[in-house]
Amino acid sequence: MRSKFGQGERGCDFVKIKIGDVVAGPDIRNRATVIQQKTNRPVQFELPADVRATLLAWPERGGGSRGDYLSPKRIDHTGHMSTRQYARLVDEWVSAIGLRNSEYGTHSLRRTKAAMIYRAAGNIRAIQILLGHTKIEATVRYLGVDVEDALLLAERTEI
């Protein structure tokens, strides 16, 4: 399955998502929650329509049970793939679409959607929540927000 959850999950959190985390009865959730390994705090993530459609078709391919990982190991399906294997898959996907692996990886995927939402809405608090940062200062550093960004947002806001 492709990695399109895209809210900012860390690779170490993404590989640990289980089927039971994303299903609700016979349906696939629009959003799910993962406990971040780094912070031990819950953070929600979106399941876009195309990901939900893929997940709905999965049982037809022998998908597994609620306790199984969405990203199982290749040989021992009871465990989850390693973050290194996930990084290798991302490298393969990046190469397959003609981009350079040195410029794109699991961390840049984490940052991309957050940066796009910030540019569109300018809501740093929303980005903090999506990324699961405990301090707003970490989010500001993460996005590279500077005084110029703040002034541009202020100029776009009329009172």
C-alpha positions as CSV (number, residue, x, y, z in Angstrom):
1,M,0.0,0.0,0.0
2,R,1.3,3.5,-0.8
3,S,2.0,5.9,2.0
4,K,-0.5,8.6,1.5
5,F,-1.7,9.2,5.0
6,G,0.4,12.3,4.8
7,Q,-0.6,14.2,7.9
8,G,2.9,14.1,9.3
9,E,3.3,10.7,10.8
10,R,6.8,9.7,11.5
11,G,8.0,6.6,9.7
12,C,8.4,4.8,13.1
13,D,4.7,5.6,13.8
14,F,3.4,4.8,10.3
15,V,4.8,1.3,10.2
16,K,3.0,0.5,13.5
17,I,-0.5,1.3,12.3
18,K,-2.8,-1.7,12.6
19,I,-5.9,-2.6,10.6
20,G,-8.0,-2.0,13.8
21,D,-6.7,1.5,14.0
22,V,-8.3,2.5,10.7
23,V,-11.5,0.4,10.5
24,A,-14.8,1.0,12.3
25,G,-17.0,-2.1,11.8
26,P,-17.2,-2.7,8.0
27,D,-16.1,0.9,7.2
28,I,-12.8,2.6,6.9
29,R,-12.5,5.7,9.2
30,N,-12.0,9.2,7.7
31,R,-9.5,9.8,10.5
32,A,-7.6,7.7,12.8
33,T,-5.3,8.2,15.8
34,V,-1.8,6.9,16.4
35,I,0.3,7.2,19.7
36,Q,3.5,8.8,18.7
37,Q,6.6,6.9,19.7
38,K,8.6,10.1,20.3
39,T,6.1,11.9,22.5
40,N,3.9,9.1,23.6
41,R,0.9,11.4,22.8
42,P,-2.0,10.7,20.5
43,V,-2.2,12.5,17.1
44,Q,-4.9,12.2,14.5
45,F,-4.3,11.7,10.8
46,E,-6.5,11.8,7.8
47,L,-7.3,8.8,5.6
48,P,-8.0,10.3,2.1
49,A,-10.7,8.8,-0.1
50,D,-8.3,6.9,-2.4
51,V,-6.5,5.4,0.7
52,R,-9.9,4.3,2.1
53,A,-10.8,2.7,-1.3
54,T,-7.6,0.8,-1.3
55,L,-8.2,-0.4,2.3
56,L,-11.7,-1.5,1.5
57,A,-10.4,-3.6,-1.4
58,W,-7.7,-5.2,0.8
59,P,-9.8,-8.0,2.3
60,E,-10.4,-9.3,-1.2
61,R,-6.6,-9.9,-1.4
62,G,-6.4,-11.7,2.0
63,G,-5.9,-8.5,3.9
64,G,-5.8,-9.7,7.5
65,S,-7.5,-9.1,10.8
66,R,-7.9,-6.1,13.1
67,G,-4.7,-6.9,15.0
68,D,-2.5,-7.2,11.9
69,Y,-0.2,-4.3,10.8
70,L,-1.0,-2.4,7.7
71,S,2.7,-2.6,6.8
72,P,3.6,-6.1,7.8
73,K,7.1,-7.6,7.4
74,R,7.6,-9.4,4.1
75,I,8.3,-12.9,5.7
76,D,6.9,-12.8,9.2
77,H,3.5,-11.1,8.7
78,T,2.9,-10.9,12.5
79,G,5.4,-8.0,12.9
80,H,5.5,-4.6,11.2
81,M,8.1,-3.6,8.6
82,S,11.1,-1.7,9.8
83,T,11.5,2.0,9.4
84,R,14.5,1.2,7.2
85,Q,12.4,-0.9,4.9
86,Y,9.8,1.9,4.8
87,A,12.5,4.3,3.8
88,R,13.7,2.0,1.1
89,L,10.1,1.8,-0.3
90,V,9.9,5.6,-0.3
91,D,13.2,5.7,-2.2
92,E,11.8,3.3,-4.8
93,W,8.6,5.4,-5.2
94,V,10.6,8.6,-5.5
95,S,12.9,7.0,-8.2
96,A,9.9,5.5,-10.0
97,I,8.3,9.0,-10.6
98,G,11.6,10.4,-11.8
99,L,12.7,12.4,-8.7
100,R,16.1,12.3,-7.0
101,N,16.2,10.2,-3.8
102,S,18.7,12.6,-2.2
103,E,16.0,15.3,-2.3
104,Y,13.0,13.4,-1.1
105,G,12.6,10.9,1.8
106,T,10.4,9.9,4.7
107,H,11.1,13.1,6.6
108,S,10.4,15.4,3.7
109,L,7.1,13.6,3.2
110,R,6.2,14.4,6.8
111,R,7.0,18.0,6.3
112,T,5.3,18.5,2.9
113,K,1.6,18.5,3.7
114,A,2.2,20.5,6.9
115,A,4.1,23.2,4.9
116,M,1.4,23.3,2.3
117,I,-1.4,23.8,4.9
118,Y,0.6,26.5,6.6
119,R,1.2,28.3,3.3
120,A,-2.5,28.1,2.5
121,A,-4.0,28.9,5.9
122,G,-1.2,30.4,8.0
123,N,-2.5,28.6,11.0
124,I,0.6,27.5,13.0
125,R,-1.5,26.0,15.8
126,A,-3.2,23.7,13.4
127,I,0.2,22.5,12.1
128,Q,1.4,22.0,15.6
129,I,-1.6,19.7,16.3
130,L,-1.1,17.8,13.0
131,L,2.5,17.2,13.7
132,G,2.0,16.3,17.3
133,H,4.5,18.9,18.5
134,T,4.2,19.8,22.2
135,K,5.7,23.3,21.8
136,I,4.8,25.9,19.2
137,E,8.4,26.9,19.0
138,A,9.3,23.4,17.6
139,T,6.7,23.9,14.9
140,V,8.0,27.3,14.0
141,R,11.5,25.9,13.7
142,Y,10.3,22.9,11.8
143,L,8.5,24.9,9.2
144,G,11.2,27.6,9.1
145,V,8.7,30.3,9.8
146,D,10.4,33.7,10.1
147,V,9.4,37.3,10.6
148,E,8.8,37.8,6.9
149,D,6.2,35.0,6.9
150,A,4.5,36.6,9.9
151,L,4.4,40.0,8.2
152,L,3.0,38.5,5.0
153,L,0.2,36.8,7.0
154,A,-0.5,40.1,8.8
155,E,-0.8,42.0,5.5
156,R,-3.3,39.4,4.2
157,T,-5.5,39.9,7.3
158,E,-7.7,43.0,7.4
159,I,-9.5,44.2,10.5
